[in-house]
């Protein structure tokens, strides 16, 4: 959902960083700032400085665990060696305050944040996933999760977990469930972790568990199609 926002020339460099005990792959890149708005996971331009950094990106950093050969961290930077692979004129779109919207054809945008951006159209779990996500979204709203877990990070969290779209929720549902079970959310005005009211917690855990199970089943079905 994020890596496809960049262009690559194929130029790269690999090194082992002893301090981190990880391999670092540097990919020369450039940001695709002229994509239609619905192709971005959310309106990056809501923050002018953040949007500027994206547009200036010239390198993608992938940190790889040598024990598993898996990427554990992905980063972008404007401080890579050389210039971006493609020179593009910076754009300055205006943020209208909407994280999601309907396009002229009546389709929900950003399109890439919907389930059809994650799963095949004929995945048998899609109908139930859509229903359970809607239920979960209502429970998250009741629990005021959207007060914090939004792209603009209203309560500056060191690690922002975004939950406002189906695709983001599918990727972070495990983290959400763990935090709710351990009474680590919400945060009060002083930033101190507080338990949810019992009824809200129970409802959120029930809807979250159903959604988490379906996400797992849908992913397993997708994996089976590739075997």
HELIX and SHEET records of a PDB file:
HELIX    1   1 UNK A    3  UNK A    5  5                                   3    
HELIX    2   2 UNK A   37  UNK A   39  5                                   3    
HELIX    3   3 UNK A   44  UNK A   46  5                                   3    
HELIX    4   4 UNK A   48  UNK A   56  1                                   9    
HELIX    5   5 UNK A  111  UNK A  113  5                                   3    
HELIX    6   6 UNK A  115  UNK A  117  5                                   3    
HELIX    7   7 UNK A  126  UNK A  142  1                                  17    
HELIX    8   8 UNK A  145  UNK A  147  5                                   3    
HELIX    9   9 UNK A  166  UNK A  181  1                                  16    
HELIX   10  10 UNK A  198  UNK A  226  1                                  29    
SHEET    1   A 4 UNK A   6  UNK A  17  0                                        
SHEET    2   A 4 UNK A  22  UNK A  31 -1                                        
SHEET    3   A 4 UNK A  59  UNK A  65 -1                                        
SHEET    4   A 4 UNK A  70  UNK A  77 -1                                        
SHEET    1   B 2 UNK A 101  UNK A 102  0                                        
SHEET    2   B 2 UNK A 108  UNK A 109 -1                                        
END                                                                             
